[in-house]
Amino acid sequence: VRFGAGAFVGEGVEIFAEPGRNGIVGEGSAIAAYGFIHGPCAIGSNVSINARCHIEGGSVGISIGDDTRIGPFFNAYAFDHIFEDPNTPVRLQGVTSRGIIIGKDVWIGANVSVTDGVTIGDHSVVGIGTVVTRDVEPYAVVAGNPARVIKYRRRPKAPARPRPSSPDPSSPKGITR
């Protein structure tokens, strides 16, 4: 586990990083009391993770962008159990891992859960008690179970529309090219 300058780890925090499952806590970041982090996990600079959060990196990992704020009792699981064969115990079917990406300047409320494969875009807000099972657009404010867009902090840019072509003056009836 590597710690940036000024990083703080509170009482009772457990951080596990076996070979190949590194942990990075960025400069000026803070992890409050009794959190649990199992790498791979890369926490950016000036990130605040409140008390009793549980972060499981699976095999792919979790990335938390700079200036992100995470409320207490947050849960993120970057893996999922395979359960396709009803004749085999789930514990024997293995797991998959796609990873979780949390962007920069994200605010995540208390008691939020994030599932494997999700990207939470930069500058978004996730309301208290939300279950995030799909990607969240940048600047979106989401809440609920499952998470739904409530509004945008800034409207997403609309896709560029092609400009209408001008009539061809040499063609009959002004047919456009």
C-alpha positions in Angstrom: 0.0 0.0 0.0 1.4 3.4 -0.9 0.3 6.6 0.8 0.7 10.1 -0.6 1.8 13.1 1.5 -0.7 14.1 4.1 -2.9 11.0 3.7 -4.8 10.1 6.8 -6.1 6.7 7.9 -8.5 6.5 10.9 -8.7 4.1 13.8 -9.6 0.5 12.9 -9.2 0.9 9.1 -8.1 -2.3 7.4 -6.4 -2.1 4.0 -5.4 -5.3 2.3 -3.2 -5.4 -0.8 -1.8 -8.8 -1.7 0.8 -9.1 -4.5 -0.8 -7.9 -7.7 -3.7 -6.2 -5.8 -2.1 -2.9 -5.0 -3.5 -0.1 -2.9 -2.8 3.6 -3.4 -4.1 6.4 -1.1 -3.5 9.8 -2.8 -2.0 12.9 -1.3 -4.3 14.7 1.2 -6.9 11.9 1.2 -8.6 10.6 4.4 -10.2 7.3 5.2 -12.3 7.5 8.4 -12.6 5.0 11.2 -13.4 1.3 10.7 -13.3 1.3 6.9 -12.3 -1.9 5.0 -10.5 -1.7 1.6 -9.3 -4.8 -0.3 -7.3 -3.9 -3.4 -6.7 -3.4 -6.1 -7.8 0.1 -5.2 -6.5 3.5 -6.4 -7.7 6.5 -4.3 -6.9 9.9 -5.9 -5.8 13.1 -4.1 -8.0 14.9 -1.6 -10.6 12.1 -1.4 -12.6 11.7 1.7 -14.0 8.3 2.6 -16.2 8.4 5.7 -16.6 5.8 8.5 -17.4 2.1 8.0 -17.1 2.0 4.2 -16.4 -1.3 2.5 -14.5 -1.4 -0.8 -13.7 -4.7 -2.5 -11.6 -4.4 -5.6 -12.1 -7.8 -7.1 -9.4 -8.8 -9.6 -9.8 -5.6 -11.8 -10.0 -3.0 -9.1 -11.7 0.3 -8.1 -10.5 3.7 -9.0 -11.7 6.8 -7.1 -10.9 10.2 -8.7 -9.5 13.3 -7.1 -11.7 15.5 -4.9 -14.4 12.8 -4.4 -16.4 12.7 -1.2 -17.9 9.4 0.0 -20.4 9.2 2.9 -20.4 6.6 5.7 -21.5 3.0 5.1 -20.6 3.1 1.4 -20.2 -0.3 -0.3 -18.5 -1.0 -3.6 -18.0 -4.6 -4.9 -15.9 -4.9 -8.1 -16.8 -8.6 -8.5 -19.9 -10.7 -8.9 -20.5 -14.4 -8.2 -21.4 -16.8 -11.1 -24.6 -18.7 -10.4 -25.6 -20.1 -13.8 -25.6 -23.8 -12.9 -28.4 -24.5 -10.4 -26.9 -28.0 -9.7 -23.5 -26.6 -8.5 -23.2 -24.6 -5.3 -22.6 -20.9 -6.0 -19.4 -20.9 -4.0 -17.9 -23.4 -6.5 -18.8 -21.4 -9.6 -16.3 -18.7 -9.3 -16.5 -14.9 -9.8 -16.2 -12.3 -12.5 -14.7 -8.9 -12.2 -15.0 -5.8 -14.5 -14.0 -3.1 -12.0 -15.5 0.2 -10.8 -14.5 3.7 -11.8 -15.6 6.7 -9.7 -14.7 9.9 -11.4 -13.3 13.2 -10.1 -15.3 15.6 -7.9 -18.1 13.1 -7.2 -20.2 13.3 -4.1 -21.6 10.0 -2.8 -24.1 10.0 0.0 -24.4 7.6 3.0 -25.4 4.0 2.6 -24.8 3.9 -1.2 -23.9 0.6 -2.9 -22.1 0.3 -6.2 -22.0 -2.9 -8.2 -19.3 -4.4 -10.5 -18.8 -2.8 -13.9 -20.1 0.6 -13.1 -18.6 4.0 -14.0 -19.7 7.1 -12.1 -18.9 10.1 -14.2 -17.0 13.2 -13.1 -18.9 15.9 -11.1 -21.9 13.6 -10.4 -23.9 13.3 -7.2 -25.3 10.0 -5.8 -28.1 10.4 -3.2 -28.3 8.7 0.1 -29.2 5.0 0.0 -28.9 4.7 -3.7 -28.0 1.4 -5.4 -25.9 2.0 -8.5 -26.1 -0.8 -11.0 -25.5 1.1 -14.3 -23.2 3.9 -15.4 -23.9 7.4 -14.2 -23.2 10.2 -16.7 -20.9 13.1 -15.8 -22.8 15.9 -13.9 -25.8 13.7 -13.2 -27.6 13.6 -9.9 -29.0 10.1 -9.3 -31.0 8.5 -6.5 -33.1 5.4 -5.8 -32.9 1.7 -6.1 -31.9 1.2 -8.9 -30.3 4.7 -9.4 -32.2 7.0 -11.7 -31.3 10.5 -13.0 -33.1 13.1 -10.9 -31.5 16.1 -12.6 -28.2 17.3 -14.0 -25.8 19.8 -12.3 -24.9 20.8 -15.9 -26.7 19.6 -19.0 -24.9 17.0 -21.0 -23.8 18.3 -24.4 -26.2 17.4 -27.2 -24.7 15.4 -30.1 -23.8 17.6 -33.0 -26.6 17.6 -35.6 -25.6 17.7 -39.3 -26.3 21.1 -40.9 -28.9 21.0 -43.7 -27.3 21.1 -47.1 -28.1 24.1 -49.2 -30.1 23.8 -52.4 -28.1 23.3 -55.6 -29.1 26.3 -57.8 -28.2 24.4 -61.0 -30.5 21.5 -60.3 -34.2 21.5 -61.2 -36.6 22.3 -58.3 -33.7 23.2 -55.9 -32.7 19.5 -55.1 -30.2 19.5 -52.3 -26.9 17.7 -52.5 
